[in-house]
Amino acid sequence: MSKDQTIGALILVGSVAGIIIYAWLLFLTTFDLALLKLTGLIAVGGVLGILAWIGYTLATTPPPAPIEDIERELEKDLQTKTESTTVTAEPEKPKEETAKKP
C-alpha cells in the first residue's frame, strides 16, 4: 500500500471512529445537551471565523489598478517592443576559416 493510501485509510478509520464516539456521547450519556451546545458553538464559530478572515483580507488588500491603466501599460510595452524590433542591425559576417593544417 502506498503512503497516500495509508493516510487515506487512517482518515477513513478516524472519521468512522469519530462518528461512533459522537453518537455514543450524544445518545448514551448525560452529556447530550452540552455536546449539542459545543457542536453548535464550533460550527457557528468556524463559519464566522471564515467570514472574519474574508473581511480582513478584503479590508487590508489594496484595490487593483483600473483597467484603463493596465491597457495603457500594455500599449506602451507593445510600442517599445515594436520600436526595438524595427531597428535592424547589420547581419554578422561569417568568420573566415583559419588556414587548415595538413
GIVENPE-V824963 format. One line per field, one symbol per residue. psi: psi as a letter, one per 20 degrees, with the letter a starting at -180 (. if undefined). burial: # if it has 9 or more other ideal C-beta (glycine too) atoms within 8 Angstrom, else .. A space follows every 50 residues. Layout:
psi=???
burial=???
This chain:
psi=prghhggggggggggggggggggghghjrjjgghgggggggggghgghgg hgggggghhipqqrqqhgggggggggghghghhhihopqpqpqqpqqrpp p.
burial=.....#..#............#.###.....#..##.............. ...................#.............................. ..
